[in-house]
Amino acid sequence: MNSWPPVPTEPPARHPDAPAPDTELPEHYAYCFGCGSEVEHGLHLRATAGEDLTVRSRFLVTETHQGAPGLAHGGLLACAFDEALGTAVGHLLRRPAVTGRLETDFVRPVPVGTVLHIDAHIDGVAGRKVYVSAEGRMNSVVGDIAVRARALFVLVELKHFIDHGRREDLRKVAEDPGLLGRSVDLNP
């Protein structure tokens, strides 16, 4: 991997309302494939706020997550990292953001039955661009590194989701705000 972040950045500031370290973080949307409780075969990724600008996430690789027999699908692992990295940005900066770029390095195979522990860290901010990186370890927070990832997230306004979201899903959220894991800051 090349130099990271690839451009000069400012040190990010943890939002004053960000969850305290060791706080279990809620799913951001009940129907999110990465963290949502309403997706039967989703990742059901769970996360905890860490110190400074870090979030620790974890998920169990199940039989429904296979690519090759007995091994996690690479695209599914990339999805888990996208979720973990986005969780760090969303919860620690308390700003809506979308993935602009995601790079994944698969270091070793991840068998079914593995609990993958992903430590995501916000590395820098350049305007609307937020640079984050993560490592995923197998079966413990000090286990073997299986996957590394880096991503660029772009800060957006809530209007982005209203303009591009499916109307029936937006209507469901309007009718049941509990589908969102936390209240949304309309004026951050």
C-alpha positions as a LaTeX table, in Angstrom:
\begin{tabular}{lrrr}
\hline
Residue & $x$ (\AA) & $y$ (\AA) & $z$ (\AA) \\
\hline
Met1 & 0.00 & 0.00 & 0.00 \\
Asn2 & 1.19 & 3.51 & $-0.78$ \\
Ser3 & 1.47 & 6.46 & 1.59 \\
Trp4 & $-1.70$ & 7.06 & 3.59 \\
Pro5 & $-3.48$ & 9.45 & 3.56 \\
Pro6 & $-2.42$ & 10.20 & $-0.01$ \\
Val7 & $-2.88$ & 13.98 & 0.38 \\
Pro8 & $-2.10$ & 16.47 & 3.15 \\
Thr9 & $-4.82$ & 16.29 & 5.81 \\
Glu10 & $-5.86$ & 18.00 & 8.99 \\
Pro11 & $-6.07$ & 15.99 & 12.20 \\
Pro12 & $-9.72$ & 15.02 & 12.65 \\
Ala13 & $-11.56$ & 16.15 & 15.74 \\
Arg14 & $-13.77$ & 13.72 & 17.62 \\
His15 & $-17.23$ & 15.30 & 17.79 \\
Pro16 & $-18.13$ & 16.45 & 21.34 \\
Asp17 & $-21.29$ & 14.31 & 21.17 \\
Ala18 & $-19.48$ & 11.21 & 19.91 \\
Pro19 & $-20.09$ & 8.11 & 22.06 \\
Ala20 & $-17.67$ & 7.65 & 24.94 \\
Pro21 & $-15.01$ & 4.95 & 24.70 \\
Asp22 & $-16.33$ & 1.45 & 25.41 \\
Thr23 & $-19.87$ & 2.45 & 24.36 \\
Glu24 & $-21.65$ & $-0.22$ & 22.31 \\
Leu25 & $-22.80$ & 1.51 & 19.12 \\
Pro26 & $-26.29$ & 1.01 & 17.71 \\
Glu27 & $-27.01$ & $-0.19$ & 14.18 \\
His28 & $-27.39$ & 2.83 & 11.93 \\
Tyr29 & $-30.37$ & 1.41 & 10.00 \\
Ala30 & $-32.39$ & $-1.74$ & 10.76 \\
Tyr31 & $-32.29$ & $-2.84$ & 7.08 \\
Cys32 & $-28.55$ & $-2.23$ & 6.54 \\
Phe33 & $-26.88$ & $-5.42$ & 5.25 \\
Gly34 & $-23.78$ & $-4.65$ & 7.33 \\
Cys35 & $-25.26$ & $-3.91$ & 10.74 \\
Gly36 & $-29.03$ & $-4.17$ & 10.52 \\
Ser37 & $-30.98$ & $-6.53$ & 12.77 \\
Glu38 & $-33.78$ & $-6.93$ & 10.19 \\
Val39 & $-31.55$ & $-8.57$ & 7.53 \\
Glu40 & $-31.69$ & $-12.31$ & 8.17 \\
His41 & $-28.40$ & $-13.24$ & 6.46 \\
Gly42 & $-26.65$ & $-9.89$ & 6.90 \\
Leu43 & $-23.36$ & $-9.40$ & 8.70 \\
His44 & $-24.92$ & $-8.22$ & 11.97 \\
Leu45 & $-21.70$ & $-6.33$ & 12.58 \\
Arg46 & $-21.48$ & $-4.87$ & 16.09 \\
Ala47 & $-19.20$ & $-2.02$ & 17.08 \\
Thr48 & $-17.81$ & $-0.33$ & 20.17 \\
Ala49 & $-16.36$ & 3.18 & 20.37 \\
Gly50 & $-12.66$ & 3.16 & 21.13 \\
Glu51 & $-10.24$ & 5.75 & 22.38 \\
Asp52 & $-9.47$ & 8.81 & 20.27 \\
Leu53 & $-10.65$ & 8.19 & 16.69 \\
Thr54 & $-11.04$ & 4.41 & 16.75 \\
Val55 & $-13.99$ & 2.03 & 16.55 \\
Arg56 & $-13.71$ & $-1.72$ & 17.11 \\
Ser57 & $-16.19$ & $-3.86$ & 15.17 \\
Arg58 & $-16.76$ & $-7.59$ & 15.06 \\
Phe59 & $-18.83$ & $-10.11$ & 13.15 \\
Leu60 & $-19.17$ & $-13.86$ & 12.90 \\
Val61 & $-18.55$ & $-15.37$ & 9.46 \\
Thr62 & $-21.44$ & $-17.79$ & 8.91 \\
Glu63 & $-22.24$ & $-20.41$ & 6.27 \\
Thr64 & $-24.32$ & $-17.82$ & 4.38 \\
His65 & $-21.17$ & $-15.67$ & 3.99 \\
Gln66 & $-19.17$ & $-18.27$ & 2.01 \\
Gly67 & $-17.42$ & $-17.74$ & $-1.31$ \\
Ala68 & $-15.25$ & $-20.84$ & $-1.64$ \\
Pro69 & $-16.34$ & $-23.84$ & 0.43 \\
Gly70 & $-15.77$ & $-23.06$ & 4.09 \\
Leu71 & $-14.26$ & $-19.60$ & 3.47 \\
Ala72 & $-15.66$ & $-16.07$ & 3.64 \\
His73 & $-16.43$ & $-14.42$ & 0.30 \\
Gly74 & $-13.91$ & $-11.64$ & $-0.43$ \\
Gly75 & $-16.61$ & $-9.18$ & $-1.46$ \\
Leu76 & $-18.43$ & $-9.87$ & 1.77 \\
Leu77 & $-15.26$ & $-9.11$ & 3.74 \\
Ala78 & $-14.91$ & $-5.85$ & 1.79 \\
Cys79 & $-18.52$ & $-5.09$ & 2.76 \\
Ala80 & $-17.67$ & $-5.69$ & 6.44 \\
Phe81 & $-14.76$ & $-3.26$ & 6.21 \\
Asp82 & $-16.92$ & $-0.67$ & 4.43 \\
Glu83 & $-19.39$ & $-0.95$ & 7.31 \\
Ala84 & $-16.70$ & $-0.76$ & 10.02 \\
Leu85 & $-14.93$ & 2.20 & 8.41 \\
Gly86 & $-18.22$ & 4.03 & 7.86 \\
Thr87 & $-19.24$ & 3.35 & 11.44 \\
Ala88 & $-16.09$ & 5.11 & 12.63 \\
Val89 & $-16.79$ & 8.16 & 10.47 \\
Gly90 & $-20.49$ & 8.35 & 11.30 \\
His91 & $-20.23$ & 7.88 & 15.04 \\
Leu92 & $-17.01$ & 9.72 & 15.81 \\
Leu93 & $-17.43$ & 12.72 & 13.49 \\
Arg94 & $-21.27$ & 12.67 & 13.73 \\
Arg95 & $-21.60$ & 13.64 & 10.07 \\
Pro96 & $-23.30$ & 11.77 & 7.21 \\
Ala97 & $-20.80$ & 10.37 & 4.73 \\
Val98 & $-20.64$ & 7.98 & 1.80 \\
Thr99 & $-17.88$ & 5.69 & 0.58 \\
Gly100 & $-15.86$ & 7.23 & $-2.24$ \\
Arg101 & $-13.15$ & 4.59 & $-2.49$ \\
Leu102 & $-12.37$ & 1.34 & $-0.69$ \\
Glu103 & $-9.13$ & $-0.64$ & $-0.99$ \\
Thr104 & $-8.86$ & $-4.09$ & 0.57 \\
Asp105 & $-5.82$ & $-6.30$ & 1.00 \\
Phe106 & $-6.63$ & $-9.92$ & 1.73 \\
Val107 & $-3.74$ & $-11.25$ & 3.81 \\
Arg108 & $-5.06$ & $-14.73$ & 4.64 \\
Pro109 & $-8.25$ & $-16.77$ & 4.16 \\
Val110 & $-11.04$ & $-16.27$ & 6.71 \\
Pro111 & $-12.82$ & $-19.56$ & 7.51 \\
Val112 & $-16.51$ & $-19.92$ & 8.32 \\
Gly113 & $-16.91$ & $-19.76$ & 12.10 \\
Thr114 & $-14.29$ & $-17.03$ & 12.48 \\
Val115 & $-15.10$ & $-13.92$ & 14.47 \\
Leu116 & $-13.41$ & $-11.08$ & 12.60 \\
His117 & $-12.36$ & $-8.15$ & 14.81 \\
Ile118 & $-11.95$ & $-4.94$ & 12.81 \\
Asp119 & $-10.19$ & $-1.91$ & 14.27 \\
Ala120 & $-11.02$ & 1.19 & 12.22 \\
His121 & $-9.23$ & 4.51 & 12.69 \\
Ile122 & $-9.90$ & 7.95 & 11.22 \\
Asp123 & $-6.55$ & 9.07 & 9.80 \\
Gly124 & $-7.19$ & 12.57 & 8.46 \\
Val125 & $-9.63$ & 15.05 & 6.94 \\
Ala126 & $-9.15$ & 17.21 & 3.84 \\
Gly127 & $-12.21$ & 19.38 & 3.27 \\
Arg128 & $-15.14$ & 16.97 & 2.72 \\
Lys129 & $-12.80$ & 13.97 & 2.37 \\
Val130 & $-12.25$ & 11.69 & 5.35 \\
Tyr131 & $-9.47$ & 9.09 & 5.21 \\
Val132 & $-9.85$ & 5.94 & 7.33 \\
Ser133 & $-8.00$ & 2.65 & 7.66 \\
Ala134 & $-8.57$ & $-0.67$ & 9.40 \\
Glu135 & $-7.13$ & $-4.08$ & 10.21 \\
Gly136 & $-9.15$ & $-7.24$ & 10.72 \\
Arg137 & $-7.90$ & $-9.95$ & 13.04 \\
Met138 & $-9.21$ & $-13.49$ & 13.37 \\
Asn139 & $-10.88$ & $-14.70$ & 16.57 \\
Ser140 & $-9.37$ & $-12.13$ & 18.94 \\
Val141 & $-8.27$ & $-8.51$ & 19.01 \\
Val142 & $-4.65$ & $-9.73$ & 18.96 \\
Gly143 & $-5.17$ & $-12.59$ & 16.47 \\
Asp144 & $-3.62$ & $-12.96$ & 13.04 \\
Ile145 & $-4.30$ & $-10.12$ & 10.61 \\
Ala146 & $-6.53$ & $-11.42$ & 7.84 \\
Val147 & $-7.56$ & $-8.26$ & 6.02 \\
Arg148 & $-6.43$ & $-4.63$ & 5.82 \\
Ala149 & $-8.41$ & $-1.81$ & 4.24 \\
Arg150 & $-8.27$ & 1.89 & 3.56 \\
Ala151 & $-11.09$ & 4.11 & 2.43 \\
Leu152 & $-12.01$ & 7.58 & 1.41 \\
Phe153 & $-15.39$ & 8.77 & 2.70 \\
Val154 & $-17.02$ & 11.95 & 1.46 \\
Leu155 & $-19.07$ & 14.06 & 3.85 \\
Val156 & $-22.54$ & 14.77 & 2.45 \\
Glu157 & $-25.68$ & 16.55 & 3.54 \\
Leu158 & $-28.75$ & 14.55 & 4.60 \\
Lys159 & $-30.32$ & 15.76 & 1.35 \\
His160 & $-28.07$ & 13.26 & $-0.47$ \\
Phe161 & $-30.03$ & 10.35 & 1.03 \\
Ile162 & $-33.40$ & 12.00 & 0.46 \\
Asp163 & $-32.57$ & 12.74 & $-3.18$ \\
His164 & $-31.18$ & 9.27 & $-3.92$ \\
Gly165 & $-33.01$ & 6.95 & $-1.51$ \\
Arg166 & $-35.92$ & 4.77 & $-2.54$ \\
Arg167 & $-39.17$ & 6.57 & $-1.67$ \\
Glu168 & $-40.86$ & 3.61 & 0.05 \\
Asp169 & $-37.85$ & 3.15 & 2.35 \\
Leu170 & $-37.73$ & 6.85 & 3.19 \\
Arg171 & $-41.46$ & 6.71 & 3.93 \\
Lys172 & $-40.91$ & 3.74 & 6.31 \\
Val173 & $-38.26$ & 5.70 & 8.20 \\
Ala174 & $-40.54$ & 8.75 & 8.39 \\
Glu175 & $-43.30$ & 6.54 & 9.83 \\
Asp176 & $-40.94$ & 4.68 & 12.17 \\
Pro177 & $-37.83$ & 6.72 & 13.09 \\
Gly178 & $-36.81$ & 3.77 & 15.32 \\
Leu179 & $-35.49$ & 2.08 & 12.15 \\
Leu180 & $-32.53$ & 4.45 & 12.47 \\
Gly181 & $-30.13$ & 3.58 & 15.26 \\
Arg182 & $-29.74$ & 7.12 & 16.51 \\
Ser183 & $-31.29$ & 10.50 & 16.00 \\
Val184 & $-29.86$ & 12.36 & 13.05 \\
Asp185 & $-28.28$ & 15.78 & 13.52 \\
Leu186 & $-30.13$ & 18.03 & 11.09 \\
Asn187 & $-27.89$ & 21.00 & 11.87 \\
Pro188 & $-24.45$ & 19.58 & 12.71 \\
\hline
\end{tabular}
